[in-house]
């Protein structure tokens, strides 16, 4: 009998139970509108969600960056195809396209989450579930953090945590026409804000077609102005500052042309 692994720990069980209930219920609604036959579990770990998708009747492939996880997942779930692969490798989309893609608990462990999301879009034919730790704040930004050395951390032990609005923006910019929030997030404290603690995680659904279910709410992309240095003390002052900056850039652009024109004469 093989010894328990880090992903068998109690706190992972609580995460996976909460995630599974949401994934299962949402897929039940989605499957009435979209036919799902194939599934890809990216960052599959020991295959918990690969097994779930297989039990729902999908032909499933699991991918993980650590070979030891792939070997253990294949031992536990022999009827699923598992492969070693890094979502940050631009060759990974060569695997093809899948009706349903899951990327749970992986994105925030990566150095290049936007690159990963572009790969996820290339791999997704219909629906993507993505779940991530999220940095505090409402702006579409990311924070670069150090990770400790353990087998449930990133391959390089440095991570970019996106804010939730940043994750939404990246999904839209990668090419998904629809990005949804869950109206009822997973039943775990990390997915809910309290008086003393911000929400630490989010789970979103990105789709290549419109979905009509009470479990999902369409999100809008938050636009971030280029002028991040201005102090937004008052709306009119911010607007005036932007106009002044535009005027300075325009004047700088014109000045070399006028000098050149004079020399030519």
C-alpha positions in Angstrom: 0.0 0.0 0.0 1.4 3.4 -1.0 1.9 6.1 1.7 -0.5 9.1 1.6 0.7 12.1 -0.4 0.5 15.8 0.4 -2.7 16.1 -1.7 -4.4 13.5 0.6 -4.2 15.9 3.5 -7.4 16.9 5.3 -7.3 20.6 4.1 -7.2 19.4 0.4 -10.2 17.2 1.1 -12.2 20.2 2.3 -11.2 22.2 -0.8 -12.0 19.4 -3.2 -15.4 18.6 -1.6 -16.4 22.2 -1.9 -15.1 22.5 -5.5 -16.7 19.2 -6.6 -20.2 20.2 -5.5 -20.0 23.4 -7.6 -18.4 21.7 -10.6 -20.9 18.9 -10.5 -24.0 21.1 -10.1 -22.9 23.6 -12.7 -22.0 21.0 -15.3 -25.5 19.4 -14.7 -27.0 22.7 -15.9 -24.5 23.4 -18.7 -24.8 19.9 -20.1 -28.5 20.7 -21.0 -27.2 23.4 -23.3 -23.8 22.2 -24.5 -22.7 18.6 -25.3 -19.6 17.6 -23.4 -17.8 14.5 -24.5 -14.1 15.1 -23.7 -12.4 16.7 -20.7 -8.9 17.9 -19.8 -7.8 18.3 -16.2 -4.8 20.7 -16.1 -2.7 20.5 -13.0 -4.5 17.3 -12.2 -2.4 16.4 -9.1 -3.4 12.9 -8.1 -6.4 12.9 -10.3 -9.3 13.8 -8.0 -11.1 15.8 -10.7 -10.0 13.6 -13.5 -11.9 10.8 -11.7 -14.9 13.1 -11.2 -15.1 13.9 -14.9 -14.7 10.3 -15.9 -17.6 9.3 -13.6 -19.7 11.9 -15.4 -19.1 10.0 -18.7 -16.4 12.2 -20.3 -13.3 10.8 -22.0 -10.7 12.4 -19.8 -7.0 13.4 -20.0 -5.0 14.6 -17.0 -1.9 16.7 -17.2 0.5 17.7 -14.4 3.9 19.3 -14.3 5.3 16.8 -11.8 6.0 13.3 -13.1 5.5 11.8 -9.6 2.0 13.1 -9.5 1.3 11.7 -13.0 2.6 8.2 -12.0 0.5 8.2 -8.8 -2.6 9.4 -10.6 -2.2 6.7 -13.2 -1.9 4.1 -10.4 -5.0 5.3 -8.7 -7.2 5.9 -11.8 -6.0 3.5 -14.5 -8.9 4.2 -16.9 -7.8 7.9 -17.4 -4.9 8.9 -19.6 -2.3 11.0 -17.7 0.6 12.9 -19.1 3.4 15.1 -17.7 3.2 18.6 -19.1 3.7 22.2 -18.1 0.9 24.7 -18.9 3.5 27.4 -19.4 5.1 25.3 -22.2 3.8 26.9 -25.5 3.8 23.4 -27.0 1.1 22.1 -24.7 -1.9 23.2 -26.9 -0.6 20.7 -29.4 -2.5 18.2 -27.4 -5.7 19.3 -29.2 -9.0 20.8 -28.1 -11.3 19.5 -25.4 -15.0 20.2 -24.8 -14.4 20.9 -21.1 -11.2 22.0 -19.4 -10.6 22.3 -15.7 -7.7 24.3 -14.2 -8.2 24.2 -10.4 -5.7 25.3 -7.9 -2.9 25.8 -10.4 -2.9 29.3 -11.9 -1.6 31.2 -8.9 1.5 28.9 -8.7 2.8 30.1 -12.1 5.3 32.7 -13.2 3.3 33.4 -16.4 -0.4 33.1 -15.7 -1.5 35.1 -18.8 0.5 32.8 -21.0 -1.1 29.8 -19.2 -4.6 31.3 -19.8 -3.8 31.8 -23.5 -2.9 28.1 -23.6 -6.1 27.2 -21.8 -8.1 29.1 -24.4 -6.3 27.1 -27.2 -7.1 23.9 -25.4 -10.8 24.7 -24.7 -13.4 24.0 -27.3 -16.4 24.9 -25.2 -16.1 25.4 -21.5 -13.3 26.3 -19.0 -13.5 26.1 -15.2 -10.6 28.1 -13.6 -10.0 28.5 -9.9 -7.3 30.5 -8.3 -6.1 32.3 -5.2 -6.6 36.0 -5.9 -4.7 39.1 -4.7 -6.6 41.7 -2.8 -7.9 44.8 -4.7 -10.3 45.7 -7.4 -7.8 46.8 -10.1 -6.7 44.3 -12.8 -3.2 43.7 -11.4 -1.0 40.9 -10.1 1.4 40.5 -7.2 4.7 38.5 -7.5 5.2 36.3 -4.4 7.7 33.8 -3.2 6.5 30.2 -2.4 8.0 27.7 0.0 9.6 24.5 -1.3 7.0 21.8 -1.3 5.4 19.4 -3.8 2.1 21.3 -3.8 3.8 24.6 -4.8 4.9 25.9 -8.3 7.7 24.3 -10.2 9.9 27.3 -9.7 8.6 28.4 -6.3 7.6 31.9 -7.4 4.1 32.9 -8.2 2.0 35.7 -9.7 -1.3 36.2 -7.8 -3.9 38.0 -10.0 -6.8 40.0 -8.6 -10.2 38.6 -9.5 -10.7 41.5 -12.0 -7.3 40.7 -13.5 -8.3 37.1 -14.0 -11.5 38.1 -15.7 -9.6 40.5 -18.0 -7.0 37.9 -18.9 -9.8 35.4 -19.8 -11.5 38.0 -22.1 -8.2 39.1 -23.7 -7.2 35.5 -24.3 -10.3 35.2 -26.5 -13.2 33.9 -24.5 -16.3 35.8 -25.4 -18.1 35.0 -22.1 -16.8 35.0 -18.6 -19.1 34.1 -15.7 -19.0 34.2 -11.9 -20.7 31.6 -9.8 -23.8 32.9 -8.1 -23.1 30.4 -5.3 -19.4 30.0 -4.8 -17.8 26.8 -3.3 -18.8 26.3 0.4 -15.4 27.0 1.8 -14.2 30.0 3.8 -11.5 30.9 1.2 -14.2 31.7 -1.4 -16.1 34.1 0.9 -15.2 37.5 2.4 -15.8 38.1 6.1 -15.5 41.2 8.3 -11.9 40.3 9.2 -10.7 38.7 6.0 -10.9 39.3 2.3 -12.0 36.6 -0.2 -8.9 34.5 -0.9 -10.0 32.4 -3.9 -12.3 32.7 -6.9 -13.8 30.2 -9.3 -14.9 31.4 -12.8 -16.4 29.8 -15.9 -15.2 30.9 -19.3 -17.2 29.9 -22.4 -17.1 30.1 -26.1 -20.9 30.3 -26.2 -23.6 32.0 -24.1 -24.8 30.0 -21.2 -28.2 30.4 -19.6 -28.3 29.2 -16.0 -29.1 30.7 -12.6 -25.8 29.3 -11.3 -23.8 31.7 -13.5 -23.7 35.5 -13.7 -22.0 37.2 -16.7 -19.0 39.4 -15.8 -17.8 42.5 -17.6 -14.1 43.2 -18.3 -12.8 46.1 -16.2 -10.9 48.6 -18.2 -7.8 50.0 -16.7 -6.7 53.5 -17.9 -3.1 53.8 -19.0 -2.5 56.8 -16.7 -1.8 54.9 -13.5 0.4 57.6 -12.0 -2.3 60.2 -11.6 -3.8 60.7 -8.1 -7.6 60.4 -8.5 -8.4 62.9 -5.8 -11.4 64.3 -7.7 -12.8 63.1 -11.0 -12.4 66.5 -12.7 -8.7 66.7 -11.6 -8.0 63.2 -12.9 -9.6 64.1 -16.3 -7.7 67.4 -16.5 -4.4 65.6 -15.8 -5.1 63.1 -18.5 -5.9 65.8 -21.0 -2.7 67.6 -20.0 -0.6 64.4 -20.5 -2.2 63.9 -23.9 -1.3 67.5 -24.9 2.3 67.0 -23.8 2.6 63.8 -25.8 1.1 65.4 -28.8 3.4 68.5 -28.6 6.4 66.2 -28.2 5.4 64.2 -31.2 5.0 67.3 -33.4 8.2 69.2 -32.3 10.8 67.1 -34.3 8.7 67.3 -37.4 8.5 71.1 -37.3 12.3 71.4 -36.7 12.9 69.1 -39.6 10.6 71.1 -41.8 12.5 74.3 -41.0 15.9 72.7 -41.9 14.5 71.4 -45.1 13.5 74.9 -46.1 
